[in-house]
C-alpha cells in the first residue's frame, strides 16, 4: 500500500482490511496445524505418555 492509498482509506476500511488479513492468517495457521496433526496421527494438544 502506498501513501496515497493509506490517506484515502477511512479508519473503518483500514480496520476491515486488517481484520480480513488476520482472518486469512489464522485460517492458514489452523489448516497447517490440522495437516501436521494428521501426518503423524496425534493431535498436538494430546498428552504424551
Residue pairs with C-beta under 8 A, 6 or more apart in sequence:
6 14
9 17
33 44
36 44
37 43
37 44
